Amino acid sequence: MKKIHYFIFLVMLIFLNAQDEKWKSFRKNTEEGVVKGQISRLQADNLYSGYRLKFDRKDYRLEKHNQVLQAHFKKLGVSNLGYIKNNLFDVGINPDQMEAVLGGLLRLAQAVKIEGTSFKINPKIESYFKVRLRLENTQVKILIDIAKNLGNPESSQED
């Protein structure tokens, strides 16, 4: 009986790993298309959203969100916080860190809105992301890009 359970466990593990590899390959190909100018960032994000269920990925658009965060992001023009959560999850943000990251992202977006084109990340919030939340430099750069798009929607159309 133990051998059957072990076998089933191995099959499930192999299946999940295969799904993860397919998702990574799909994302890599899509990102290459964005870099080459074949598709836009918005089109890539829409592709990711459309293929989440096929690749057995969590879709935050379908979940209930923290009402306070949702209200603050709505002021910045975000109608469904799930889109941002999906993007954060896709770049490796742990679901346990999601609300803390969103809080920091909100502060970044508000700073961008106030400072405009002269925006530079505050060292304390950068430390919060890197030390306390243990995010990588690339993840922090992505958060800064998202904040610039949220805090200054006109510039996101130029990028």
N, C-alpha and C positions, 0 to 999 in steps of 0.2 A: 504494500500500500504506500509506503514511503517513497518507493521508486517512482510510482505513478505521479505523486505530488511533485517530486523533484523534476520529473520530465515535463510536466505541465508548466512548472515555474520556469524552466529553461526555455521552453517554446515561447512563453509570454515575454520573457526577457529579450529573446532574439527578435521577436516581432516589434517590440517597443524600440529597440535599438535601430532596426531597419527604418521604422517610421521617422525617427529622429534624424537619421542620415539623409533620408529623402527630403525632409524639411530643410535641413542645412543646405543641401544641393539646390533645392528650389530657391532658397533665399540668396545663395551665392549667384546663381544665374540671373535672378531678378536684379540684384544690386549691380551686376556687370552691365545689364541693360540700361540702368539709370546712369552709370558712369559714362557709357558710350553715347548717351543721349537718345537711345532708342525709345525709352519710355520716361515719363516724368516721375518725380517722387510721389506725387499724389496717385498716379496710376499704380505704382509699386505698392503703396499702402493699401489701395483697394484690392489688388491681387492677393496680398497677404490676408486681408480680411475675408475674402471669398474662399480661400483655400484652407483656412484654419481647421474646419471640421474634417475635411478630407485627410489632413495630416495628423488628426487627433491632437490638436493644439487647443489650449484653453482660449475661449473667446470672452473677454471681459465686457464686450458690448452688451451681452445678454444678462449681466449680473446687476444687482442693486449696488449702488455706490454710497459712500459716506456723504450724507446730505450737505454737510458744511463745506466739504471740499468741492462737491458738485456745484454748489451755489457760487463759490468763489471763481471756479473755472468758467462758469456760465457768464460771469461778468467779462471774461476775456474772450468770449465768443465760442466756447466749447459746449456744444449741445449734448454730447455723450462722452463722458469721461472714459468710457471703455476703449475708445480709439487710442487715446494716449496710453492707457494701461497696456493695451496690446503692443504698442510700439516699445514701451519700456520692457515688457516681458521678453520681446523678441531680441533685445540687445543684452539680455542676461540679468535683468533686475529680478531678484528673488521675490516671489509673491509676499513673503513675510516682511520685506522692506518697502513694499509698494506705497503704503500710505505715507511713510516717512519721506520717501523720495518725492512723492507728489507735493507734500508740504514745502519741501525745499525748492521744487520746481516752481511752485506758486510764488515764492519769495523772489526767485530769479526773474520770473516774468514781470512781476511788479517793478523790480529794479530796472529792467529793460524799458518798461513803459515810462518811468520817470527820467532815466538818464538818456534814453534815445540812442543815437549812433555812438555816443561816447561811453557806452556801457562797458564796464570791466567787472569781472566777477569779484565779489568781496572775498578776501582770504579766509574769513571765518566760515562762510558757507561752503567754500571749496574744501576746507578742512572737514566740515561736517560730512560732506559727500565721501571724501577719500578716507578719512580716519574713522569716523564713527560708523558710517554705513559700509565702509570698505568697497567702494566702487572703484573701478579702474579709470585711468585717464580718458580712455576712449568713451566710456559711459558718461563721464562728466562732460566731455565735449558735446556729446549728443544731447544731454540735458540743456546745455547752453544754447545749442541750435534750436531746440524746441522752445525754450524760453524766448529767444529772439523772435521766433515766428508768432508766439502768443502775444508778446508784449508790443510788437510792432508789425501788425499784419501786412502793412504795405510792403515791407522789405521782403516778406516771404514770397511775394509774387515775382520779385526780381531774381531770387536765388534759384 
